[in-house]
Each structure stands twice: as structure tokens, then as C-alpha cells.
């Protein structure tokens, strides 16, 4: 269910956000934050395809099979970005407004999203080669930081219902809490595993993406 309520907003007008803060009863809406976020998510997901590079060998079929790490890294990162976008879309719908601090925290989350194509390319290039440990550590560390920032984003909005719309029931907030809780610990495990088996760490990261794919539909339950 999508909730969309809140006080009069300056979003969509020519008024600067500072003007909103000086007028009693007028707050910054979430429209511009959501639109900017959607753009970053779309660009990051599109950039992932740039990791594919086929060698110049004569046997194209062999070369296409040889770059299987690229397929694995691409699928993992794309699914993860898609899930985070779905979750972001849902949680923004629970907000009545977005203050300056939320905009700053949201940008920090987007920073990790926009960075993801780089470690994805590292995994695609170095998995099963010299340097795979460093590449996988960079990859899994990015997921850890991303999960931490997503948790910070949600906890800031949720604390004492700071930015939550009045009509949103507490059960909806608890559902998001349950969905977000495993993220940081699971990605931290992937980071530790990368020291011992980079390939296993990447597969675990993919498994987390597969785990969250169906659970994204359970927010309202």
C-alpha cells in the first residue's frame, strides 16, 4: 500500500527550500528527493552493462562462456539495485516530508549506489584471477556500507515517527524493520568470507539478492 499525505509543500515550485523553512506550516515534500533518487538508481543500473568485454579470440562461443564472472557480478548488482529501489520507493511513500538532514542522508545512500558499478567491474575482471581477493573485498565492503546507509536512512525517518505520515500504521513500520534487520549482518558475513574464498563470497552476495527479491513483497504484511 502506498501512503501519500502531508502538509502543504514547496516541492514543485520555484521557492528555495530555505523559504519553506521560514513559513509556518510549510515543509519540504519528498517529490524532488524521490525524482533525483530514481535518476541515480537508473544510471547506476545502466552502467553495470559496461562491465562486459568479450575477448578477440576466434571462438566467440568460448569467449562468451569465459566471461561468466561478468554475468554473475552483473546479475548480483542489478538485482540488488532493483531491490533497493523497490524498498526506497516503498519507504519514501511512508514519509510525510523530507527535511534537510534526510536529503543529506539520502545523498549518502545514493553515493554508495552510484559507486557500485566500479567494484562490480573489478569482480568481473579479476574473479578467478590474481587480485580476486582485493576485488571481492571491495565489492562486499560496498554492500556493507550500502546496507548501513540504508539502515541509517530508515532509522532517521522512523525515529519517533520523525518524518512518517500520521496515517501510516506502526505495523507498516515494523514490517520494514524486519525486512532491513538482516542486511548489515549478512553482508558483513560476505565480507569476512571474501578473505577465505572470493568466489564463495560473490555467490553469497548473489544469494542475499535472491533472498531479498521475494521478501520485498512482504513489507505490508
Beta strands, then each sheet from edge to edge (+ up, - down):
end
